[in-house]
Amino acid sequence: MAKRKNIKIDREQARQRIRKIRPILKKTYPDAKIALKFVNPLELLISTILSAQCTDVRVNMVTKDLFKKYKSATDWAKADLKEIEAGIRSTGFFRNKAINIKGACTRIIEHYGGEVPGTMEELLTLPGVGRKTANCVLGDAFGIPGITCDTHVIRLSRRLGLSENSDPVKLEFDLAEIVPKADWTRFSHLLIHHGRNICKARKPDCENCPISRHCPAANKQELW
């Protein structure tokens, strides 16, 4: 099979495409928001760390009891590592996640007065926190615009011809150029909801897709 040629995306065309699909997606998913359940930044931080390679449904099942037991960064930092592992085992990769959660909370206590920091730079100093997790916490806990590049956002961005990048960091910066900053968080949620409901990885439902007429992939316009 011949290797697909990588074609550079025209940023202005991508920007115009976003102007067309945003209102449609907003109408289709008026209540689009993060699926993880939380009541404060710390709970969202923990949930997001647990969500790596795990469904949001499973994470919510696990945190329902965890957040009753561990209510502060101090609770997590002082907890026995084995106990944390036991509590999060069903989320997968539980040993690394437990180490990261305990380490992140320890740093929050030692450097940020026990409160989850509210800047990208500070969040990235926490163990287990990359830009995806940081943007999620910033956007949904602090109301600071952030683009969360999960697997759905990556897949849809390429199918829609918004970026040629599958690397989440490069994609984040690409989308930041063409999506209005005030809409970064909401746009992420819209793509995630659309990816879960219509534009699925193995079998996208292009026939019932409300934005198919604006989608290069749906119209068989191969970009790669």
C-alpha positions as CSV (number, residue, x, y, z in Angstrom):
1,M,0.0,0.0,0.0
2,A,1.4,3.4,-1.0
3,K,2.1,5.7,1.9
4,R,-0.3,8.7,2.1
5,K,1.3,12.0,1.4
6,N,1.1,14.5,4.2
7,I,-0.5,17.8,3.0
8,K,-0.1,21.0,4.9
9,I,-3.4,22.4,6.2
10,D,-4.5,25.8,5.0
11,R,-5.1,27.6,8.3
12,E,-7.6,30.2,6.8
13,Q,-9.7,27.4,5.3
14,A,-9.6,25.6,8.6
15,R,-10.6,28.8,10.4
16,Q,-13.6,29.2,8.0
17,R,-14.6,25.6,8.5
18,I,-14.7,26.1,12.3
19,R,-16.9,29.2,11.8
20,K,-19.4,26.9,10.0
21,I,-19.4,23.9,12.2
22,R,-19.3,25.6,15.6
23,P,-22.9,26.8,15.6
24,I,-24.1,23.5,14.3
25,L,-22.3,21.5,17.0
26,K,-23.5,23.9,19.7
27,K,-27.1,23.4,18.5
28,T,-26.6,19.6,18.4
29,Y,-25.0,19.4,21.8
30,P,-26.4,22.3,23.8
31,D,-25.4,20.7,27.1
32,A,-21.9,19.6,26.1
33,K,-19.7,19.5,29.2
34,I,-17.0,17.4,30.8
35,A,-18.3,13.9,31.8
36,L,-16.1,13.6,34.9
37,K,-17.9,14.4,38.1
38,F,-16.2,16.8,40.6
39,V,-17.0,19.7,43.0
40,N,-13.6,21.4,43.2
41,P,-10.3,21.6,41.3
42,L,-8.6,18.9,43.4
43,E,-11.3,16.4,42.5
44,L,-11.1,17.2,38.8
45,L,-7.3,16.9,39.0
46,I,-7.5,13.5,40.6
47,S,-10.3,12.4,38.2
48,T,-8.3,13.5,35.1
49,I,-5.2,11.6,36.2
50,L,-7.4,8.5,36.7
51,S,-9.0,8.9,33.3
52,A,-5.8,8.1,31.4
53,Q,-6.6,4.8,29.4
54,C,-9.9,4.6,31.3
55,T,-13.5,5.6,30.6
56,D,-15.1,8.5,32.4
57,V,-17.9,6.3,33.5
58,R,-15.5,4.0,35.3
59,V,-13.6,6.9,36.9
60,N,-16.9,8.4,38.2
61,M,-17.8,5.0,39.7
62,V,-14.4,4.9,41.5
63,T,-14.3,8.5,42.7
64,K,-17.8,8.4,44.1
65,D,-16.4,6.6,47.2
66,L,-12.8,7.9,47.0
67,F,-13.8,11.6,47.3
68,K,-15.7,10.8,50.5
69,K,-12.6,9.2,52.0
70,Y,-10.0,11.7,50.7
71,K,-11.3,15.2,50.8
72,S,-8.1,17.3,50.7
73,A,-4.6,17.3,49.2
74,T,-3.4,16.4,52.7
75,D,-5.6,13.4,52.9
76,W,-4.1,12.1,49.6
77,A,-0.5,13.0,50.5
78,K,-0.7,11.2,53.9
79,A,-2.6,8.1,52.6
80,D,-0.8,4.8,52.4
81,L,0.2,4.2,48.8
82,K,-1.2,0.6,48.9
83,E,-4.6,1.9,50.0
84,I,-4.7,4.4,47.1
85,E,-3.7,1.6,44.7
86,A,-6.5,-0.6,46.0
87,G,-9.1,2.2,45.6
88,I,-8.2,3.0,42.0
89,R,-7.2,-0.5,40.8
90,S,-10.1,-0.8,38.4
91,T,-9.0,2.3,36.4
92,G,-5.9,0.5,35.1
93,F,-2.2,1.5,35.5
94,F,-3.1,2.0,39.1
95,R,0.4,1.8,40.5
96,N,1.7,4.7,38.4
97,K,-1.5,6.7,38.9
98,A,-1.3,6.2,42.7
99,I,2.3,7.5,42.7
100,N,1.3,10.5,40.6
101,I,-1.7,11.4,42.7
102,K,0.2,11.1,46.0
103,G,3.2,13.0,44.5
104,A,1.0,15.7,43.0
105,C,-0.9,16.3,46.3
106,T,2.4,16.4,48.2
107,R,3.7,19.1,45.9
108,I,0.4,21.0,46.1
109,I,0.9,21.1,49.9
110,E,4.6,22.0,49.8
111,H,4.5,24.6,47.1
112,Y,0.9,25.8,46.6
113,G,-0.5,26.1,50.1
114,G,-2.7,23.0,49.7
115,E,-4.7,24.4,46.8
116,V,-4.5,23.3,43.2
117,P,-2.6,26.0,41.3
118,G,-4.4,27.8,38.5
119,T,-1.8,28.3,35.8
120,M,-0.5,26.1,33.1
121,E,3.1,26.6,34.3
122,E,2.3,25.6,37.8
123,L,0.1,22.6,37.0
124,L,2.8,21.2,34.7
125,T,5.1,20.9,37.8
126,L,2.8,18.4,39.3
127,P,3.6,14.7,38.8
128,G,1.4,13.0,36.3
129,V,0.1,16.3,34.8
130,G,0.7,17.1,31.2
131,R,-0.9,19.7,29.0
132,K,-4.1,17.7,28.4
133,T,-4.7,17.4,32.1
134,A,-3.7,20.9,32.8
135,N,-6.0,22.3,30.1
136,C,-8.9,20.2,31.5
137,V,-8.4,21.6,35.0
138,L,-7.9,25.2,33.8
139,G,-11.0,25.1,31.5
140,D,-13.5,23.2,33.7
141,A,-12.4,24.0,37.2
142,F,-11.1,27.6,36.9
143,G,-12.9,28.9,33.8
144,I,-9.6,29.6,32.0
145,P,-9.9,28.7,28.3
146,G,-8.0,25.5,27.5
147,I,-8.0,23.1,24.6
148,T,-8.1,19.5,25.7
149,C,-6.7,17.2,23.0
150,D,-7.9,13.8,23.9
151,T,-8.3,10.9,21.3
152,H,-11.6,12.3,20.0
153,V,-10.3,15.8,19.5
154,I,-7.3,14.4,17.7
155,R,-9.3,12.2,15.4
156,L,-12.0,14.7,14.5
157,S,-9.5,17.5,14.0
158,R,-7.7,15.5,11.3
159,R,-10.9,14.2,9.7
160,L,-12.3,17.8,9.5
161,G,-9.0,19.1,8.1
162,L,-8.3,21.4,11.0
163,S,-4.8,20.2,11.5
164,E,-2.3,17.7,10.0
165,N,-0.9,16.9,13.5
166,S,-1.8,13.9,15.6
167,D,0.6,14.9,18.4
168,P,-1.6,16.4,21.1
169,V,0.7,19.3,21.9
170,K,1.2,20.3,18.3
171,L,-2.5,19.9,17.7
172,E,-3.4,22.1,20.7
173,F,-1.3,24.9,19.3
174,D,-2.8,24.5,15.9
175,L,-6.3,24.7,17.2
176,A,-5.4,27.7,19.4
177,E,-4.6,29.6,16.2
178,I,-8.0,29.0,14.5
179,V,-10.5,28.6,17.4
180,P,-11.5,31.8,19.2
181,K,-9.9,31.7,22.6
182,A,-13.1,32.2,24.6
183,D,-14.4,29.1,23.0
184,W,-11.4,26.8,23.5
185,T,-13.0,24.8,26.4
186,R,-16.4,24.5,24.8
187,F,-15.1,23.6,21.4
188,S,-13.1,20.7,23.0
189,H,-16.3,19.4,24.6
190,L,-18.2,19.7,21.4
191,L,-15.7,17.6,19.5
192,I,-15.5,15.0,22.3
193,H,-19.3,14.7,22.3
194,H,-19.5,14.4,18.6
195,G,-16.7,11.8,18.6
196,R,-18.5,9.7,21.1
197,N,-21.9,10.0,19.4
198,I,-21.4,10.2,15.7
199,C,-17.8,10.4,14.4
200,K,-16.6,7.2,16.0
201,A,-13.1,5.8,15.4
202,R,-14.0,2.6,13.5
203,K,-17.3,3.5,11.9
204,P,-18.2,7.2,11.7
205,D,-21.9,7.8,11.0
206,C,-21.4,10.3,8.2
207,E,-25.0,9.7,7.0
208,N,-26.4,11.2,10.2
209,C,-23.7,13.7,10.8
210,P,-24.9,17.3,11.0
211,I,-21.6,18.7,9.9
212,S,-20.8,16.2,7.2
213,R,-21.2,18.7,4.4
214,H,-18.3,20.7,5.8
215,C,-16.1,17.6,6.5
216,P,-13.4,16.6,4.0
217,A,-13.4,13.0,5.3
218,A,-17.1,12.6,4.8
219,N,-16.8,13.9,1.3
220,K,-14.0,11.6,0.5
221,Q,-11.4,14.4,0.3
222,E,-8.3,12.5,1.4
223,L,-5.8,14.8,3.1
224,W,-3.3,12.1,4.0
